Amino acid sequence: MRQPECIKSLPVGNVLGEGVLWHPDQQSLWWTDILGCRLYRYHPDSDSLTEWSTPERLTAFGIVAPSQAISQAPQTLIASFDKGFALYTPETGDCHWLAHPEAHKPGNRFNDGKVDRQGRFWAGTMVEAGDPLADEDGAALYCWTADGDVQPHLRGLGISNGLCWSPDSRTAYLSDSARGVYYAYDFDAHSGSFSNRRVFALAPEGTGHDGSCVDAEGNVWNALFGGGQVVCYSPEGEVLLELEVPVSQPTCVAFGGPDLSWLLVTTARVNLSEAQLAREPEAGNLLIYQTDVKGLPVDFFRG
């Protein structure tokens, strides 16, 4: 595995870029700036960037599978905003709220999320106000299914992050950034249940495992927030590669490009001092790296 090479740094200046994914039908990459309340779409072929204001902080999203009957319709997303799930069409501004499962917890907000290979949308919450480790109930990981049901599958988290699955869907990975621990679980793809939790990786002090993805070989790629690296782990948790990035706060990774060999990396400027920003002029940019590995196709939400 060779060291990836940066081929593009898109100067978008995101406060907290996150949730990047590749849209294969549009040959475009999408991501959100959570704190900036912005959604982005970038077409590499034409070097064209589109951005939309979001009705709330958009924390994660998936692509709703297109219908042949309405293939030319504006793209709809299944989304987690800071307080709940919604179907969101950025080109029209339509936002159809589906559920607010933690309305009783005003100190929490949604965070990382992803569509699984069964077409379900998962999103986890985080304790935003207060000590994320003080409340035993804390935050949780929820699943929204095609039949309109939303249920918590894991509880007692501080900051839910880094959700992804092995290529065969038998293993799920989930980070609790507040604890600095990345876990692996046995995953039942039919029921969506998690079991046999074990430590997959530990974050160095002052850092946290942020957004992740899995490549075609089953290796886990993770943005190490505060660590200035993207780390590639084997399915057993062995470090295979450490990619130094030009910013201290990489936030999320995904594979994309025409042959899924690009590594897409979102980054953040949040909480950096003026002196730090001067040392990190690319903080908040969207970074694209050429790799010698291949990712997996994006999973569509089938609702």
CORJOZI-V818556 format. One record per residue. RES is the residue in one small letter. PSI is psi in whole degrees, -180 to 180 (* if undefined). Layout:
res: [RES RES]
psi: [PSI PSI]
This chain:
res: [m r q p e c i k s l p v g n v l g e g v l w h p d q q s l w w t d i l g c r l y r y h p d s d s l t e w s t p e r l t a f g i v a p s q a i s q a p q t l i a s f d k g f a l y t p e t g d c h w l a h p e a h k p g n r f n d g k v d r q g r f w a g t m v e a g d p l a d e d g a a l y c w t a d g d v q p h l r g l g i s n g l c w s p d s r t a y l s d s a r g v y y a y d f d a h s g s f s n r r v f a l a p e g t g h d g s c v d a e g n v w n a l f g g g q v v c y s p e g e v l l e l e v p v s q p t c v a f g g p d l s w l l v t t a r v n l s e a q l a r e p e a g n l l i y q t d v k g l p v d f f r g]
psi: [118 158 126 152 131 124 -8 137 107 116 76 -15 43 140 -48 77 144 172 29 142 162 127 107 -34 -37 -8 52 160 142 145 171 149 101 -55 -24 -5 51 147 139 148 128 127 107 -37 -41 -1 40 136 131 141 149 147 141 151 -26 -176 115 115 -31 159 163 164 125 130 132 147 137 -32 -26 44 -22 3 155 147 128 143 146 127 151 117 180 -30 0 -179 146 158 125 128 99 -35 -25 -17 0 135 109 109 137 -42 148 75 -16 37 -25 0 80 -18 -3 156 161 159 -117 149 169 155 136 179 -7 3 15 150 128 140 139 158 173 152 108 -37 118 -174 116 -13 -2 -28 118 -33 -41 -130 177 167 125 157 131 123 171 -25 9 20 138 127 146 134 -24 142 174 23 158 -56 108 130 167 25 130 169 152 161 -31 4 12 -17 133 145 135 129 143 95 -28 -27 -9 25 133 124 153 146 152 136 128 107 -28 -50 -18 25 148 140 170 55 136 160 126 -44 154 138 138 151 136 2 174 144 116 -139 148 167 168 137 -180 -20 -2 5 147 124 128 138 117 95 129 -10 -8 28 155 127 134 124 146 167 -17 0 8 135 118 -30 141 115 112 125 160 19 155 -18 69 146 -33 151 152 158 144 -162 169 -35 18 33 1 138 117 131 120 156 175 152 -8 136 11 138 168 -37 -41 -42 -35 -34 -19 69 -17 3 130 -7 162 122 139 126 141 128 173 21 170 143 -174 149 151 148 129 144 130 92 *]
